[in-house]
Amino acid sequence: EGAVALAEEHLRGNAEAKSPVEVTVHMDADTLAGHADDDTALSAETCRRLCCDAGLVPVLEDADGTTLDVGRRTRSIPAAIRRALAIRDGGCRFPGCTHTRFVDGHHVEHWLSGGETALSNLVSLCHYHHKHVHELGFDVRAEDGGEFAFFTPDGQRIEPTGDRGRPAVTLGNSTGHKVPKPGWDGTPPDYHAIVDMLWRADNPPPHRAHAK
């Protein structure tokens, strides 16, 4: 995550709201499986995750890949709802997670399946836990009162503790895998200090003998 943040900051420059990089994904309308411009294959669940919170430009292509029509760019989550979501959640809602930056808006019932783009159907997840919900078999369900319940791949409910479950928790499931609490709270890292420490670790100062 630190390496990705470093790359994004470099690409973004001084424009805080600017998207650091744009990736084009080509999706099959029937299977939802897709591929990137370099033909890297993407599973249907990966495509669904990317479409949860992204800028969308519908492009109609024929069977040979020839572009027939291009629509207008829209966002899957409009800016006003995105701001309200950030205010309500204050960061990733996955139990035990403390991330407050680099979060996505996740559709509990995906809009590709008819789910509404409304606060009642949206929850904030960091990139790490967003992947857990889509590709790794974890589940999230909306409950009464605006709360959300999270479940492991084998169906065990992940109980929140403290303030929306953000204090440290360690979860287990029948397969023996653990879900540790992420240790980064989203504070921008000091890359100069990090590089300096890495350099010092690989280049220790020469040992000097001292005469008594």
KEMI-498630 format. One record per atom (N, C-alpha, C, O): residue in three letters; x, y, z. Coordinates in steps of 0.1 Angstrom, whole numbers, padded with zeros to 4 digits, always signed. Each point is the difference from the previous one (the first is absolute). Layout:
REM KEMI-498630
ALAXYZ...
This chain:
REM KEMI-498630
GLU+0008-0012+0000GLU-0008+0012+0000GLU+0009+0013+0000GLU-0004+0010-0006GLY+0015-0011+0013GLY+0009+0012+0000GLY+0006+0002-0013GLY+0001+0012-0004ALA+0003-0023-0003ALA+0005+0002-0014ALA-0010+0006-0009ALA+0003+0008-0009VAL-0015-0013+0010VAL-0011+0005-0009VAL-0003+0015+0003VAL-0001+0008-0009ALA+0001-0005+0022ALA-0002+0014+0004ALA+0011+0009-0006ALA-0003+0011-0004LEU+0015-0016+0005LEU+0012+0008-0006LEU-0002+0003-0015LEU+0002+0011-0004ALA-0006-0022-0003ALA-0002+0002-0014ALA-0012+0009-0003ALA+0001+0008-0009GLU-0012-0009+0016GLU-0011+0008-0002GLU+0003+0015+0003GLU-0005+0009-0008GLU+0012-0006+0019GLU+0004+0014+0003GLU+0008+0006-0011GLU-0001+0011-0004HIS+0010-0019-0002HIS+0009+0005-0011HIS-0009+0003-0012HIS+0002+0010-0007LEU-0011-0019+0004LEU-0008+0002-0012LEU-0010+0011+0001LEU-0003+0007-0009ARG-0002-0005+0022ARG-0010+0010+0002ARG+0006+0014+0000ARG-0006+0010-0004GLY+0018-0009+0009GLY+0007+0013+0001GLY-0007+0009+0011GLY-0002-0005+0011ASN+0000+0017-0014ASN-0006+0009+0010ASN-0015+0001-0001ASN-0006+0007+0008ALA+0000-0014-0017ALA-0015+0000-0001ALA-0006-0011+0009ALA+0000-0011-0004GLU-0005+0016+0015GLU-0005-0010+0010GLU-0011-0008-0005GLU-0001-0012+0003ALA-0008+0018-0010ALA-0013-0007-0005ALA+0002-0007-0013ALA-0009-0008-0004LYS+0021+0009-0002LYS+0002-0006-0013LYS+0002-0015+0002LYS+0007-0005+0009SER-0013-0003-0018SER+0002-0014+0000SER+0014-0003-0004SER+0004+0005-0011PRO+0004-0013+0019PRO+0014-0002-0003PRO+0003-0007-0014PRO+0010+0003-0006VAL-0019-0012+0003VAL+0002-0008-0012VAL-0014-0005-0005VAL-0008-0003+0008GLU+0007+0001-0021GLU-0012-0005-0005GLU+0003-0013-0008GLU+0008-0001-0008VAL-0016-0010+0012VAL+0002-0013-0006VAL-0013-0003-0007VAL-0011+0001+0005THR+0012-0005-0018THR-0012-0004-0008THR-0002-0015+0001THR+0009-0008-0002VAL-0021+0004+0005VAL-0004-0014+0002VAL-0011-0003-0011VAL-0010+0007+0000HIS+0012-0017-0008HIS-0010-0004-0009HIS-0007-0012+0005HIS+0006-0011+0004MET-0019+0012-0002MET-0009-0010+0006MET-0010-0006-0010MET-0005+0007-0008ASP+0003-0020+0010ASP-0010-0007-0008ASP-0014+0003+0007ASP-0001-0003+0012ALA-0008+0008-0019ALA-0013+0003+0006ALA-0008-0012+0005ALA-0008+0002+0010ASP+0011-0014-0015ASP-0007-0012+0005ASP+0007-0006+0012ASP-0007-0004+0009THR+0020+0002-0010THR+0007-0007+0010THR+0006+0009+0011THR+0004-0005+0011LEU-0002+0018-0014LEU+0007+0010+0008LEU+0015-0003+0002LEU+0007+0008+0006ALA-0002-0018-0012ALA+0015-0002-0001ALA+0005+0010-0009ALA-0006+0005-0009GLY+0019-0002+0011GLY+0006+0011-0009GLY+0015-0001-0001GLY+0006-0010+0003HIS+0000+0020-0009HIS+0014+0001-0002HIS+0004+0014+0000HIS-0008+0009-0004ALA+0021-0006+0007ALA+0005+0013-0001ALA+0006+0003-0014ALA-0001-0009-0009ASP+0006+0021+0007ASP+0005+0003-0014ASP+0011-0009-0004ASP+0002-0002-0012ASP+0006-0003+0022ASP+0011-0009-0004ASP-0004-0014-0001ASP+0008-0009+0000ASP-0021+0006+0000ASP-0006-0013-0001ASP+0001-0008+0013ASP-0002-0012+0000THR+0006+0018+0011THR+0000-0007+0013THR-0015-0004+0003THR-0008+0008+0001ALA+0006-0021+0002ALA-0013-0005+0002ALA-0005+0004+0014ALA+0008+0000+0010LEU-0020+0004-0008LEU-0006+0004+0013LEU-0013-0009+0002LEU-0008-0001-0009SER+0007-0004+0021SER-0012-0008+0003SER-0012+0009+0002SER+0001+0012+0001ALA-0013-0019-0002ALA-0012+0008+0002ALA-0001+0007+0013ALA-0004+0012+0001GLU+0009-0018+0010GLU+0000+0006+0013GLU+0009+0012+0001GLU-0003+0010+0006THR+0015-0011-0013THR+0009+0012+0000THR-0006+0011-0008THR+0001+0012+0005CYS-0008-0015-0016CYS-0007+0011-0007CYS-0011+0006+0008CYS-0002+0012-0001ARG-0006-0020+0008ARG-0010+0005+0009ARG+0005+0009+0010ARG-0006+0011+0004ARG+0018-0015+0002ARG+0006+0009+0010ARG+0004+0013-0005ARG-0002+0011+0006LEU+0009-0011-0018LEU+0004+0012-0007LEU-0012+0009-0003LEU+0002+0013+0000CYS-0013-0019-0003CYS-0012+0008-0004CYS-0008+0005+0012CYS-0008+0009-0002CYS+0012-0013+0014CYS-0008+0004+0012CYS+0002+0015+0001CYS-0010+0007+0004ASP+0022-0002-0006ASP+0002+0014+0003ASP+0010+0005-0011ASP+0012+0000+0003ALA-0017+0004-0014ALA+0009+0003-0011ALA-0007+0010-0010ALA-0012+0002+0001GLY+0020+0004-0010GLY-0005+0008-0011GLY-0003-0009-0011GLY+0008-0009-0004LEU-0020+0010-0002LEU-0005-0010-0010LEU-0002+0007-0013LEU-0007+0011-0001VAL+0012-0016-0010VAL-0003+0005-0013VAL-0005-0012-0008VAL+0008-0009-0004PRO-0021+0007+0001PRO-0005-0011-0008PRO+0005+0001-0014PRO-0002+0010-0007VAL+0007-0021+0002VAL+0005-0001-0014VAL-0006-0012-0006VAL+0001-0011+0005LEU-0008+0012-0016LEU-0006-0011-0008LEU+0010-0005-0010LEU+0004+0008-0009GLU+0000-0020+0009GLU+0009-0006-0010GLU-0007-0012-0007GLU-0009-0006+0006ASP+0013+0003-0018ASP-0005-0011-0007ASP+0008-0012+0004ASP+0010+0001+0007ALA-0013-0013-0013ALA+0007-0012+0003ALA+0015+0000-0004ALA+0008-0007+0006ASP-0004+0016-0015ASP+0014+0002-0004ASP+0008+0010+0009ASP+0012+0003-0003GLY-0019+0004+0012GLY+0006+0010+0009GLY+0000+0014-0006GLY+0006+0009+0005THR-0014-0008-0016THR-0001+0014-0006THR-0010+0008+0008THR-0011-0004+0003THR+0015+0016+0000THR-0008+0009+0008THR-0012+0005-0008THR+0002+0006-0011LEU-0014-0008+0016LEU-0012+0005-0007LEU-0006+0013+0006LEU-0006+0008-0007ASP+0007-0007+0020ASP-0005+0012+0007ASP+0007+0002+0013ASP+0004-0010+0007VAL-0003+0022-0003VAL+0006+0004+0013VAL-0009+0009+0008VAL-0004+0010-0006GLY+0001-0013+0018GLY-0009+0008+0008GLY+0007+0010+0008GLY+0012+0001-0001ARG-0019+0006+0010ARG+0006+0010+0008ARG+0006-0006+0013ARG-0005-0010+0005ARG+0015+0016+0000ARG+0006-0004+0013ARG-0008+0003+0012ARG-0005+0011+0001THR+0002-0021+0007THR-0007+0002+0012THR+0007-0007+0012THR+0009-0008-0003ARG-0013+0011+0015ARG+0006-0007+0011ARG-0010-0010+0006ARG-0012+0004+0001SER+0016-0016+0002SER-0009-0009+0006SER-0006+0004+0013SER-0011-0003+0004ILE+0019+0012+0004ILE-0005+0006+0012ILE+0001+0015-0002ILE+0011+0005+0000PRO-0022+0002-0002PRO+0001+0015-0002PRO+0007+0007+0012PRO+0001-0005+0011ALA+0005+0017-0014ALA+0008+0007+0009ALA-0007+0003+0013ALA+0006-0001+0011ALA-0019+0005-0012ALA-0007+0004+0013ALA-0002-0012+0009ALA+0001+0001+0012ILE-0004-0013-0018ILE-0002-0012+0008ILE+0013-0005+0006ILE+0001-0005+0011ARG+0010+0007-0019ARG+0013-0003+0004ARG+0004+0008+0012ARG+0006-0006+0010ARG-0009+0019-0009ARG+0003+0008+0011ARG-0008-0004+0012ARG+0006-0001+0011ALA-0018-0002-0013ALA-0009-0005+0011ALA+0005-0013+0006ALA-0001-0002+0012LEU+0006-0007-0021LEU+0005-0013+0005LEU+0012+0002+0008LEU+0002-0007+0010ALA+0007+0016-0014ALA+0012+0002+0007ALA-0003+0006+0014ALA+0007-0003+0010ILE-0016+0012-0009ILE-0004+0006+0013ILE-0006-0010+0009ILE+0003-0001+0012ARG-0012-0008-0018ARG-0006-0010+0009ARG+0009-0010+0005ARG+0000-0004+0012ASP+0009-0001-0021ASP+0008-0012+0004ASP+0014+0005+0006ASP+0005-0007+0010GLY+0001+0017-0015GLY+0012+0005+0006GLY+0012-0009-0003GLY+0011+0001+0006GLY-0013-0011-0015GLY+0011-0009-0003GLY-0006-0014-0003GLY-0012-0002-0001CYS+0021-0008+0000CYS-0004-0014-0002CYS-0008-0005+0011CYS+0003+0001+0012ARG-0015-0008-0016ARG-0009-0005+0010ARG+0003-0015+0004ARG-0007-0005+0008PHE+0017-0001-0015PHE+0003-0014+0004PHE+0004-0001+0014PHE+0009+0008+0004PRO-0015-0017+0004PRO+0004-0001+0014PRO+0015-0001+0002PRO+0007-0008-0005GLY-0002+0017+0014GLY+0014+0000+0003GLY+0009+0009-0008GLY+0011+0002+0003CYS-0017+0003-0014CYS+0008+0008-0009CYS+0000+0015+0004CYS-0010+0005+0004THR+0022+0001-0005THR+0002+0014+0004THR+0002+0009-0011THR+0003+0012+0002HIS-0003-0017-0015HIS+0003+0008-0011HIS-0011+0011-0002HIS-0012-0002+0000THR+0017+0014-0002THR-0008+0012-0002THR+0002+0006-0014THR-0007+0009-0004ARG+0018-0013-0003ARG+0003+0004-0013ARG+0000-0011-0010ARG+0001-0012+0004PHE-0001+0015-0017PHE+0001-0010-0010PHE-0012-0011+0002PHE+0003-0012+0000VAL-0015+0017+0001VAL-0012-0008+0002VAL-0009+0001-0013VAL+0000+0010-0006ASP-0007-0021+0004ASP-0009-0001-0011ASP-0014+0000+0005ASP-0003-0004+0012GLY-0007+0008-0020GLY-0014-0002+0003GLY-0004-0013-0005GLY+0000-0002-0013HIS-0005-0007+0021HIS-0004-0014-0004HIS-0015-0001-0001HIS-0007+0004+0010HIS+0002-0008-0021HIS-0014-0003-0001HIS-0003-0014+0006HIS+0005-0010-0004VAL-0013+0010+0015VAL-0004-0013+0007VAL-0007-0009-0010VAL+0004-0011-0002GLU-0014+0016-0005GLU-0006-0006-0012GLU+0005+0007-0012GLU-0004+0012-0002HIS+0012-0018-0006HIS+0007+0007-0011HIS-0010+0007-0009HIS-0011-0006-0003TRP+0015+0018-0002TRP-0009+0007-0009TRP-0002-0008-0013TRP-0010+0002-0007LEU+0020-0011+0003LEU-0001-0008-0012LEU-0011-0010+0002LEU-0006-0005-0010SER+0002+0002+0023SER-0011-0010+0003SER-0013+0008+0004SER-0009-0007+0005GLY+0009+0020-0007GLY-0012+0007+0003GLY+0000+0007+0013GLY-0010+0007+0004GLY+0021-0007+0004GLY+0001+0007+0012GLY+0000+0015-0001GLY+0006+0005-0010GLU-0011+0002+0020GLU-0001+0014-0001GLU+0014+0007+0004GLU+0007-0006+0008THR-0004+0017-0014THR+0011+0008+0004THR-0005+0010+0010THR-0002+0012-0002ALA-0001-0017+0015ALA-0005+0008+0011ALA+0007-0004+0012ALA+0006-0011+0001LEU-0006+0020+0009LEU+0008-0002+0012LEU-0004-0014+0007LEU+0009-0006+0006SER-0022+0003-0007SER-0004-0013+0006SER+0006-0012-0006SER+0000-0011+0006ASN+0005+0012-0018ASN+0006-0011-0008ASN+0015+0002-0002ASN+0006-0008-0008LEU+0000+0018+0015LEU+0014+0002-0002LEU+0008-0001+0014LEU-0006+0004+0010VAL+0018-0009-0011VAL+0008+0000+0012VAL+0015+0003-0004VAL+0004-0005-0011SER+0003+0012+0019SER+0014+0003-0003SER+0009-0012+0004SER+0000-0005+0011LEU+0009+0002-0021LEU+0010-0011+0003LEU+0013+0004-0006LEU+0001+0006-0011CYS+0010-0008+0019CYS+0013+0003-0006CYS+0003-0010-0011CYS-0007-0010-0002HIS+0017+0013-0006HIS+0003-0008-0012HIS+0002-0015+0004HIS-0004-0009-0007TYR+0011+0007+0018TYR+0003-0013+0005TYR-0012-0008+0003TYR-0002-0012-0004HIS-0007+0017+0012HIS-0013-0007+0004HIS-0010+0000-0011HIS-0009-0009-0001HIS+0010+0019-0009HIS-0009-0001-0011HIS+0003-0012-0008HIS-0009-0007-0005LYS+0021+0003+0003LYS+0004-0012-0007LYS-0004-0012+0008LYS-0005-0010-0006HIS+0005+0010+0019HIS-0005-0011+0008HIS-0014-0003-0003HIS-0004-0012-0001VAL-0004+0023+0000VAL-0015-0002-0002VAL-0003-0005-0014VAL-0009-0008-0002HIS+0017+0012-0008HIS-0003-0004-0013HIS+0007-0013-0004HIS-0007-0010-0004GLU+0020+0010+0005GLU+0007-0012-0006GLU+0003-0011+0010GLU+0003-0011-0004LEU-0003+0014+0017LEU+0005-0010+0010LEU-0012-0006+0008LEU+0003-0007+0010GLY-0015+0009-0014GLY-0011-0007+0006GLY-0007+0005+0012GLY-0009-0006+0006PHE+0014+0018+0000PHE-0006+0006+0011PHE-0013+0006-0005PHE-0002+0003-0012ASP-0007+0000+0022ASP-0013+0006-0004ASP-0004+0011+0010ASP+0004+0000+0011VAL-0012+0009-0016VAL-0005+0011+0008VAL-0015+0002-0004VAL-0004-0001-0011ARG-0004+0003+0022ARG-0015+0001-0002ARG-0005+0012+0008ARG+0005+0003+0011ALA-0014+0004-0018ALA-0006+0012+0007ALA-0010-0005+0010ALA-0007-0009-0002GLU+0007+0016+0014GLU-0010-0004+0011GLU-0008+0012+0003GLU+0003+0012-0004ASP-0013-0014+0012ASP-0009+0011+0005ASP+0008+0010+0008ASP+0010-0003+0007GLY-0014+0016-0008GLY+0007+0010+0008GLY+0013+0005-0007GLY+0007+0008+0006GLY-0005-0011-0019GLY+0011+0005-0007GLY+0013-0007+0003GLY+0011+0005-0004GLU-0011-0016+0011GLU+0012-0008+0003GLU+0003-0010-0010GLU-0009-0003-0009PHE+0021-0003+0009PHE+0004-0010-0010PHE+0007-0012+0007PHE+0007+0002+0010ALA-0011-0014-0014ALA+0006-0012+0006ALA+0010-0006-0010ALA-0003-0001-0012PHE+0014-0004+0018PHE+0010-0006-0009PHE+0002-0014+0004PHE-0002-0004+0012PHE+0005-0005-0022PHE+0001-0014+0002PHE+0012-0006-0007PHE+0004+0005-0011THR+0002-0015+0017THR+0011-0007-0006THR-0004-0009-0011THR-0012-0002-0001PRO+0021-0003-0007PRO-0004-0009-0011PRO-0008-0012+0004PRO-0009-0005-0008ASP+0011+0000+0020ASP-0008-0011+0004ASP-0013+0003+0008ASP-0006-0008+0007GLY+0002+0021-0008GLY-0012+0004+0006GLY+0000+0005+0014GLY-0011+0003+0006GLN+0022-0002+0001GLN+0001+0005+0014GLN-0001+0015+0000GLN+0006+0007-0008ARG-0015-0002+0017ARG-0002+0014+0001ARG+0012+0006+0007ARG+0005-0005+0010ILE+0001+0016-0015ILE+0011+0007+0006ILE-0006+0011+0009ILE-0005+0010-0005GLU+0006-0013+0018GLU-0006+0009+0010GLU+0008+0013+0001GLU+0012-0001+0002PRO-0019+0013-0003PRO+0008+0012+0003PRO+0002+0002+0015PRO-0007-0005+0008THR+0017+0013-0005THR+0003+0003+0014THR+0004+0015+0001THR+0006+0005-0009GLY-0010+0001+0019GLY+0003+0014+0002GLY-0007+0009-0010GLY-0011-0002-0004ASP+0018+0013+0000ASP-0005+0009-0010ASP+0000-0005-0014ASP+0010+0000-0007ARG-0022-0006+0004ARG-0002-0006-0014ARG+0010-0011-0003ARG+0004-0002-0011GLY+0001-0004+0022GLY+0009-0011-0003GLY+0014+0004-0003GLY+0008-0009-0005ARG-0004+0021+0007ARG+0013+0004-0004ARG+0012-0003+0009ARG+0011+0000-0005PRO-0013-0003+0018PRO+0011-0004+0008PRO+0005-0014-0005PRO-0006-0006-0009ALA+0018+0002+0014ALA+0006-0012-0006ALA-0009-0012+0002ALA-0005-0002+0011VAL+0004-0006-0021VAL-0006-0013+0001VAL+0008-0010-0008VAL+0006+0004-0010THR-0007-0017+0014THR+0006-0010-0008THR-0010-0011-0003THR-0006-0005+0010LEU+0003+0002-0022LEU-0011-0008-0004LEU+0005-0014-0005LEU+0011+0000-0006GLY-0018-0010+0009GLY+0004-0013-0005GLY-0012-0007-0007GLY-0011+0004+0002ASN+0014-0014-0010ASN-0011-0007-0006ASN+0004-0015+0000ASN+0011-0004+0004SER-0020-0004-0010SER+0002-0015+0001SER+0013-0004-0008SER+0005-0011+0002THR-0001+0019-0011THR+0012-0004-0008THR+0013+0004+0007THR+0011-0003-0004GLY-0012+0010+0016GLY+0012+0004+0007GLY+0006+0013-0004GLY+0010+0004+0006HIS-0015+0003-0016HIS+0006+0012-0004HIS-0004+0011+0009HIS-0010+0000+0007LYS+0019+0010-0005LYS-0002+0011+0008LYS-0002+0013-0008LYS+0005+0002-0011VAL-0013+0007+0017VAL-0002+0013-0006VAL+0005+0010+0009VAL-0007+0005+0009PRO+0020+0000-0010PRO+0006+0009+0010PRO-0005+0014-0002PRO-0005+0004-0011LYS+0006+0004+0022LYS-0003+0014-0001LYS+0011+0007-0008LYS+0011-0001+0003PRO-0015+0009-0013PRO+0010+0007-0007PRO+0007+0010+0009PRO-0007+0006+0009GLY+0020-0004-0010GLY+0007+0009+0009GLY+0002+0014-0005GLY+0005+0008+0007TRP-0010-0005-0019TRP+0001+0014-0005TRP-0013+0007+0000TRP-0010-0005-0004ASP+0010+0018+0010ASP-0013+0007+0001ASP-0002+0010-0011ASP-0009+0008+0001GLY+0017-0008-0011GLY-0002+0009-0012GLY+0009+0013+0001GLY-0001+0008-0009THR+0008-0007+0020THR+0009+0012+0001THR+0010+0000-0011THR+0007-0010-0002PRO-0005+0021-0005PRO+0010+0000-0011PRO+0014-0003+0005PRO+0005+0006+0010PRO+0001-0016-0016PRO+0014-0004+0005PRO+0010+0010-0003PRO-0001+0008-0010ASP+0012-0007+0018ASP+0011+0008-0003ASP+0010-0008-0008ASP+0009-0007+0005TYR-0010+0009-0019TYR+0008-0008-0008TYR+0015+0002+0001TYR+0009-0009-0002HIS-0005+0022+0005HIS+0014+0003+0002HIS+0006-0008+0011HIS+0011-0005+0000ALA-0019+0005+0011ALA+0005-0008+0012ALA+0001-0015-0003ALA+0009-0006+0005ILE-0019+0001-0012ILE-0001-0014-0004ILE+0013-0004-0008ILE+0006-0010+0003VAL-0004+0018-0014VAL+0011-0003-0008VAL+0014+0001+0007VAL+0009-0008-0002ASP-0009+0018+0011ASP+0013+0002+0008ASP+0002-0012+0009ASP+0011-0005+0001MET-0022+0000+0005MET+0002-0012+0009MET+0004-0012-0008MET+0008-0008+0005LEU-0015+0006-0017LEU+0004-0012-0008LEU+0014+0001-0004LEU+0007-0010+0000TRP-0002+0022-0004TRP+0014+0002-0004TRP+0009-0003+0011TRP+0010-0007-0002ARG-0013+0011+0014ARG+0009-0002+0012ARG+0000-0015+0003ARG+0010-0005+0005ALA-0021-0002-0007ALA-0001-0014+0003ALA+0010-0008-0009ALA+0006-0010+0005ASP-0006+0014-0017ASP+0009-0007-0010ASP+0014+0005+0000ASP+0009-0006-0005ASN-0006+0018+0011ASN+0013+0006+0000ASN+0003+0004+0015ASN+0001+0012+0002PRO+0002-0021+0007PRO+0003+0004+0013PRO+0013+0007+0001PRO+0009-0002-0008PRO-0007+0011+0017PRO+0013+0007+0002PRO+0011-0009+0003PRO-0002-0010+0007PRO+0014+0012-0011PRO+0011-0009+0003PRO+0003+0000+0014PRO+0000+0010+0007HIS+0004-0022-0002HIS+0003-0002+0014HIS+0014+0006+0003HIS+0010-0002-0007ARG-0009+0010+0017ARG+0013+0006+0004ARG+0004-0005+0014ARG-0008+0001+0009ALA+0020-0005-0009ALA+0006-0005+0013ALA+0005+0012+0008ALA+0006+0009-0006HIS-0009-0009+0019HIS+0004+0011+0008HIS+0011-0005+0010HIS-0001-0011+0006ALA+0012+0018-0006ALA+0011-0004+0009ALA-0003+0004+0014ALA-0006+0011+0002LYS+0009-0019+0007LYS-0002+0003+0014LYS+0011+0008+0006LYS+0000+0003+0012
